């Protein structure tokens, strides 16, 4: 059995092995990485040799292998251009295991305040970068530079937005590439994040199943903070006190899923109803009397500062799925700036569904 994994920005790791009597056998690890001392390669092989194949292929198999290799590595061993996580991924690929969160090395981008059009452009640029193998799978948090309405790709602008009220109140209106409903945000009032995930992660799942799957980690984070958050099909995060947020998705050619979510932290519901034309028909199936009651701020249920909520969400993601803090490259920023000034600031794009 043969498996390969190219570390993003690093080296190639190759695993060759057999399975005999239900256990890993003749394990060989190779690649163009650097390792000091060279004898540490024997430590990695010894940690995996004889491991129960059922354990290695289980959903927690990557963690089991990582733990075994870390324990076996001699003091002072230096793995350069790869890590024990990379070896575990290559081994699981050799075993033909369906990809899980831990089979990828995630990068996490903290939020930086930018214009609404820039956020939409970054989503498009980063999704395509992941599809092309130029960027590791990524979780990006957003920070809003100004008040905005972000409408879904297929929504009618005039049906959803009171443009006169938006202009009067200084609210920028933009249209995103994903479907779903309109969002109203202001700096410090919402928590928005995007996942740029390999399509392999949701292989075999329906759209509905993938929504729940990709948001499971944030439900755990919210639950740990005291929010009784649950998934509500098709794309809502809700609680007994009302809707918290909504998700939207787009599948890119090349194999990337863009999945982004906006949750209310401390939203001005009165201003929202001034700029959004939320009709009775839209809320008739929500069991509520007014649109304002649909917004259930995370702040009221956690009592935590917004930055602390995001920090705990980040910690939960890393605990469950791994990841490291990263940054946008200069090329990514430049590409997004061009796209933001073009497509996402173009009146024709905004009005393509009048």
C-alpha positions as CSV (number, residue, x, y, z in Angstrom):
1,X,0.0,0.0,0.0
2,X,1.3,3.4,-1.0
3,X,0.3,6.9,0.2
4,X,1.8,10.3,-0.4
5,X,1.2,13.7,1.2
6,X,2.8,17.0,0.1
7,X,3.1,19.4,3.0
8,X,1.8,22.8,2.1
9,X,4.9,25.0,1.9
10,X,7.0,21.9,2.9
11,X,8.2,18.6,1.7
12,X,6.7,15.3,0.3
13,X,6.1,12.5,2.7
14,X,5.6,8.9,1.4
15,X,4.3,5.9,3.3
16,X,4.7,2.3,2.0
17,X,3.3,-0.6,4.1
18,X,1.4,-3.8,4.2
19,X,-1.4,-5.1,6.5
20,X,-0.8,-8.6,7.9
21,X,-3.1,-10.3,10.4
22,X,-4.9,-7.0,10.9
23,X,-1.7,-5.0,11.7
24,X,0.6,-2.5,10.0
25,X,3.6,-4.3,8.7
26,X,6.8,-3.4,6.8
27,X,6.2,0.3,7.3
28,X,8.5,2.5,5.4
29,X,8.6,6.3,5.6
30,X,10.4,8.3,2.9
31,X,10.4,11.6,1.2
32,X,12.5,14.7,0.4
33,X,12.2,16.1,3.9
34,X,15.1,16.7,6.4
35,X,15.4,14.8,9.7
36,X,18.1,15.0,12.4
37,X,19.4,12.7,13.6
38,X,18.8,10.4,10.7
39,X,18.2,7.5,13.1
40,X,14.9,9.2,14.2
41,X,13.4,7.8,11.0
42,X,13.6,4.4,12.8
43,X,11.6,5.9,15.7
44,X,8.8,6.8,13.4
45,X,8.7,3.4,11.7
46,X,8.9,1.6,15.0
47,X,6.0,3.6,16.4
48,X,3.8,2.5,13.5
49,X,5.0,-1.1,13.0
50,X,2.5,-3.5,14.4
51,X,-0.2,-1.0,15.0
52,X,-3.8,-2.3,14.9
53,X,-5.0,-1.4,11.3
54,X,-8.6,-1.0,12.6
55,X,-7.2,1.7,15.0
56,X,-5.2,3.4,12.3
57,X,-8.3,3.6,10.0
58,X,-10.7,4.7,12.7
59,X,-11.9,8.3,12.8
60,X,-9.4,8.9,15.6
61,X,-6.6,7.0,13.8
62,X,-4.6,10.1,12.9
63,X,-4.5,11.2,16.5
64,X,-3.5,7.7,17.6
65,X,-0.6,7.6,15.2
66,X,0.5,11.1,16.1
67,X,0.6,10.3,19.7
68,X,2.5,7.1,19.2
69,X,5.2,8.8,17.0
70,X,5.6,11.7,19.4
71,X,6.2,9.2,22.3
72,X,8.7,7.2,20.2
73,X,10.8,10.1,18.9
74,X,14.1,10.4,20.7
75,X,14.8,13.7,22.5
76,X,16.1,16.5,20.4
77,X,14.9,15.0,17.1
78,X,14.2,17.7,14.5
79,X,11.6,17.2,11.7
80,X,12.2,19.8,9.0
81,X,9.7,20.4,6.2
82,X,7.2,17.9,7.7
83,X,5.8,16.7,11.0
84,X,4.4,13.6,12.6
85,X,0.9,14.8,11.5
86,X,2.2,14.7,7.9
87,X,3.3,11.1,8.3
88,X,-0.1,10.1,9.8
89,X,-1.8,11.6,6.7
90,X,0.4,9.7,4.3
91,X,-0.2,6.4,6.2
92,X,-3.9,6.9,6.2
93,X,-3.8,7.6,2.5
94,X,-1.9,4.4,2.0
95,X,-4.6,2.6,3.9
96,X,-7.3,4.1,1.6
97,X,-9.1,5.8,4.5
98,X,-11.7,8.5,3.6
99,X,-10.4,11.9,4.5
100,X,-11.3,13.4,7.8
101,X,-10.5,16.8,9.3
102,X,-7.2,15.6,10.8
103,X,-6.1,14.3,7.4
104,X,-5.5,17.9,6.4
105,X,-3.2,20.6,7.9
106,X,-5.4,23.6,8.5
107,X,-4.4,27.2,8.5
108,X,-6.4,29.8,10.6
109,X,-6.5,33.4,9.6
110,X,-7.5,35.9,12.3
111,X,-9.8,38.7,11.4
112,X,-8.6,41.9,9.9
113,X,-11.1,44.8,9.2
114,X,-11.6,45.3,5.5
115,X,-14.4,46.6,3.2
116,X,-17.3,44.3,2.5
117,X,-16.3,43.9,-1.1
118,X,-12.9,42.8,0.0
119,X,-14.3,40.1,2.2
120,X,-16.3,38.7,-0.7
121,X,-13.2,38.9,-2.9
122,X,-11.0,37.1,-0.4
123,X,-13.6,34.3,-0.2
124,X,-13.3,33.7,-4.0
125,X,-9.5,34.1,-4.1
126,X,-8.8,31.8,-1.2
127,X,-11.3,29.1,-2.3
128,X,-9.6,29.0,-5.7
129,X,-6.1,28.9,-4.1
130,X,-7.1,25.9,-2.0
131,X,-8.6,24.2,-5.1
132,X,-5.3,24.8,-6.9
133,X,-3.2,23.4,-4.1
134,X,-1.6,26.8,-3.5
135,X,-3.0,27.2,0.0
136,X,-3.7,24.8,2.8
137,X,-7.3,24.2,3.8
138,X,-8.2,27.4,5.8
139,X,-10.5,28.8,8.4
140,X,-10.8,32.6,8.1
141,X,-12.5,34.9,10.6
142,X,-13.9,38.2,9.3
143,X,-13.8,41.7,10.8
144,X,-16.3,44.3,9.5
145,X,-14.8,47.7,8.6
146,X,-18.3,49.3,8.2
147,X,-22.0,48.5,8.3
148,X,-23.1,46.3,5.4
149,X,-25.9,44.3,3.9
150,X,-24.7,41.1,2.1
151,X,-27.4,39.6,-0.1
152,X,-27.4,36.1,-1.6
153,X,-26.4,35.5,-5.2
154,X,-30.0,34.8,-6.3
155,X,-32.0,37.4,-4.2
156,X,-33.8,40.3,-5.7
157,X,-32.1,43.5,-4.6
158,X,-35.3,45.6,-4.5
159,X,-37.3,42.9,-2.7
160,X,-34.6,42.5,0.0
161,X,-33.1,45.9,0.6
162,X,-34.5,49.4,1.2
163,X,-31.7,51.2,-0.7
164,X,-32.9,54.6,0.5
165,X,-32.7,53.6,4.1
166,X,-29.3,51.9,3.5
167,X,-27.9,55.0,2.0
168,X,-29.3,57.3,4.7
169,X,-27.8,55.1,7.4
170,X,-24.5,54.6,5.7
171,X,-24.9,50.9,5.1
172,X,-22.9,49.4,2.1
173,X,-24.8,46.8,0.0
174,X,-22.9,44.0,-1.7
175,X,-23.8,40.7,-3.3
176,X,-21.9,37.4,-2.5
177,X,-21.3,34.4,-4.7
178,X,-23.3,32.0,-2.4
179,X,-27.0,31.6,-2.2
180,X,-29.1,32.0,0.9
181,X,-30.6,35.1,2.6
182,X,-29.5,38.6,3.3
183,X,-27.3,39.5,6.2
184,X,-27.0,42.8,8.1
185,X,-23.8,43.5,10.0
186,X,-22.0,46.3,11.7
187,X,-18.5,46.3,13.2
188,X,-18.4,44.4,16.5
189,X,-22.0,43.0,16.2
190,X,-21.5,39.8,14.2
191,X,-19.2,36.8,14.1
192,X,-18.4,35.7,10.6
193,X,-16.1,32.9,9.4
194,X,-15.3,31.1,6.2
195,X,-14.1,27.5,5.7
196,X,-12.2,26.7,2.5
197,X,-12.3,23.0,2.7
198,X,-11.2,20.2,0.3
199,X,-14.2,18.5,-1.4
200,X,-12.8,15.2,-0.1
201,X,-13.8,16.2,3.4
202,X,-17.5,16.1,2.5
203,X,-17.2,13.3,-0.1
204,X,-20.4,11.2,-0.2
205,X,-22.4,13.8,1.8
206,X,-25.5,15.6,0.4
207,X,-25.5,19.4,0.6
208,X,-27.8,19.2,3.7
209,X,-25.5,16.7,5.4
210,X,-22.4,18.8,4.6
211,X,-23.9,21.9,6.3
212,X,-24.4,20.1,9.5
213,X,-21.0,18.4,9.3
214,X,-19.0,21.5,8.6
215,X,-20.7,23.4,11.5
216,X,-20.5,20.7,14.1
217,X,-17.3,22.2,15.6
218,X,-18.8,25.6,16.1
219,X,-21.9,24.0,17.8
220,X,-19.5,22.4,20.3
221,X,-17.7,25.7,20.9
222,X,-21.0,27.5,21.5
223,X,-22.3,24.7,23.8
224,X,-19.1,24.9,25.8
225,X,-19.7,28.7,26.3
226,X,-23.3,28.1,27.6
227,X,-25.2,28.5,24.4
228,X,-27.8,25.7,23.7
229,X,-26.9,25.9,20.0
230,X,-28.3,23.3,17.6
231,X,-28.3,22.8,13.8
232,X,-31.6,23.5,12.1
233,X,-31.9,22.3,8.5
234,X,-31.1,23.5,6.0
235,X,-28.6,26.1,7.0
236,X,-29.4,27.7,10.4
237,X,-27.7,27.6,13.8
238,X,-30.4,28.1,16.3
239,X,-31.2,27.9,20.0
240,X,-34.3,27.8,22.3
241,X,-34.1,31.6,22.4
242,X,-34.1,32.0,18.6
243,X,-32.0,32.0,15.5
244,X,-28.3,32.6,16.0
245,X,-26.9,32.5,12.5
246,X,-27.0,31.1,9.0
247,X,-24.6,29.4,6.6
248,X,-24.1,29.3,2.9
249,X,-22.0,27.2,0.5
250,X,-20.5,27.2,-2.9
251,X,-18.6,24.3,-4.6
252,X,-15.7,25.3,-6.8
253,X,-14.3,23.4,-9.8
254,X,-11.1,21.8,-8.7
255,X,-12.5,20.5,-5.5
256,X,-13.0,23.2,-2.8
257,X,-16.1,23.9,-0.7
258,X,-16.6,27.5,0.4
259,X,-18.7,27.4,3.6
260,X,-19.3,30.6,5.4
261,X,-21.4,31.5,8.5
262,X,-22.6,34.7,10.1
263,X,-23.8,34.7,13.7
264,X,-25.4,37.6,15.6
265,X,-23.3,38.7,18.6
266,X,-25.0,42.0,19.6
267,X,-27.0,43.1,16.5
268,X,-29.2,46.2,16.3
269,X,-32.4,44.5,15.3
270,X,-34.3,47.8,14.9
271,X,-31.8,49.1,12.3
272,X,-31.8,45.7,10.6
273,X,-35.6,46.0,10.0
274,X,-35.1,49.5,8.6
275,X,-32.7,48.4,5.9
276,X,-34.0,44.9,5.1
277,X,-37.4,44.2,3.7
278,X,-38.2,41.2,5.8
279,X,-41.8,40.2,5.0
280,X,-44.3,38.3,7.0
281,X,-44.1,35.4,4.5
282,X,-40.4,34.9,5.2
283,X,-40.9,34.6,8.9
284,X,-44.2,32.8,8.9
285,X,-42.6,29.4,9.4
286,X,-40.3,30.6,12.2
287,X,-43.1,30.7,14.9
288,X,-42.3,34.3,15.8
289,X,-44.3,37.5,15.6
290,X,-41.6,39.9,14.3
291,X,-38.4,39.9,12.4
292,X,-36.5,41.6,15.2
293,X,-37.0,38.5,17.4
294,X,-35.2,36.3,14.9
295,X,-31.9,37.7,16.1
296,X,-30.6,36.1,19.2
297,X,-27.2,37.6,20.1
298,X,-24.5,35.3,21.2
299,X,-23.5,38.0,23.8
300,X,-26.7,37.5,25.8
301,X,-26.2,33.8,26.2
302,X,-22.4,33.8,26.9
303,X,-21.8,37.0,28.7
304,X,-18.4,37.0,27.0
305,X,-16.6,39.7,25.1
306,X,-16.8,39.1,21.3
307,X,-13.0,38.7,21.0
308,X,-13.1,36.0,23.7
309,X,-15.9,34.2,21.9
310,X,-13.8,34.1,18.7
311,X,-10.7,33.0,20.7
312,X,-12.7,30.1,22.2
313,X,-14.0,29.1,18.8
314,X,-10.5,29.1,17.5
315,X,-9.3,26.9,20.4
316,X,-12.1,24.5,19.9
317,X,-11.3,24.1,16.2
318,X,-7.7,23.5,16.9
319,X,-8.5,21.0,19.6
320,X,-10.8,19.1,17.4
321,X,-9.2,19.4,14.0
322,X,-5.7,20.8,14.4
323,X,-4.4,23.9,12.7
324,X,-1.9,26.7,13.0
325,X,-2.3,30.5,12.8
326,X,-1.3,31.9,9.4
327,X,-1.5,35.0,7.3
328,X,-2.6,36.2,3.9
329,X,0.1,36.4,1.3
330,X,0.9,39.6,-0.6
331,X,-0.3,37.9,-3.8
332,X,-3.6,36.9,-2.3
333,X,-4.2,40.4,-1.0
334,X,-3.4,41.9,-4.4
335,X,-5.7,39.5,-6.2
336,X,-8.5,40.1,-3.8
337,X,-8.1,43.9,-4.1
338,X,-8.4,43.7,-7.9
339,X,-11.5,41.5,-7.6
340,X,-13.1,43.7,-4.9
341,X,-12.6,46.8,-7.1
342,X,-13.9,45.0,-10.1
343,X,-16.7,42.4,-9.8
344,X,-17.8,43.0,-6.2
345,X,-18.0,46.8,-6.6
346,X,-19.6,46.6,-10.0
347,X,-23.3,47.8,-10.0
348,X,-24.0,45.3,-12.7
349,X,-23.1,42.4,-10.4
350,X,-25.1,43.9,-7.5
351,X,-28.1,44.4,-9.7
352,X,-27.9,41.2,-11.7
353,X,-31.1,40.1,-10.0
354,X,-33.0,43.4,-9.8
